[in-house]
Amino acid sequence: MSLPAGLPLPEASSPEAVRAAAYAFGLWTGWGALHSVMAARRVKLAFELALGPRYVLYPFAYTVISLWTFWLVLTKEPALPQVLWELGGAPKYILHAVQALGLGLLAWAGVSLGGLKMLGLPQLLDTLRGRVADEADIQRDFSSHGAYALVRHPMHAGGIAFLACAPTQTLGGLVFAVFGCAYMVVGTLLEERRLSRELGPVWADYAARVPMFLPFSANRHN
């Protein structure tokens, strides 16, 4: 959804741009809802009951569907290239540095947690080779090492740092940044409840020692 060639770009505050931004936010919210439903415990249990041993491939299917629907949203999202702000000088480099740290934290978290298994790739390869694939087990797979010794949710913390610290921002970029940050905050709160329920005292001890988002934070539970 874009403007025909030759037409002037509407201002970011114009009714047309606001409607397009709201439509884009709705698209991303729909993607987030689908992503969350597929990750819900009851939905996973239903698929596990229906699929039996083949449920081991669910993480890979989840990854494929998430990426495919993400691409669909990108193709349907209206073009919103209006520049809202563009910083230069020292602020620009500082924000780029924060973004780089965020990406580094996100990558470190993937390595610490065994990111390929989270994507379902080892399970897929084991199945193709005729081996018994190793299913996820929160009690066994829970880790408080690596990036998870720094903050409890390093992937979300890194993602928020990257999205929130863009030195140059367009209207479309802002829509995605607001959605992404809100989605990760809400997802973190829901994940905290789930992990507290499933891990009990292990999670309570971990949460008392390690901050949620900000490294070296004095208030460990926030």
ABEGO torsion letter per residue (X at the ends): XBBBBGBBBBBAABAAAAAAAAAAAAAAAAAAAAAAAAABAAAAAAAAAAAEAAAAAAAAAAAAAAAAAAAAAAAABBBBABBABBBBEAAAAAAAAAAAAAAAAAAAAAAAAGAAAAAGAAAAAAAAAGBBBBBBBAAAABBABEAAAABABAAAAAAAAAAAABABBBAAAAAAAAAAAAAAAAAAAAAAAAAAAAAEAAAAAAAAABBAABBGBABAAX
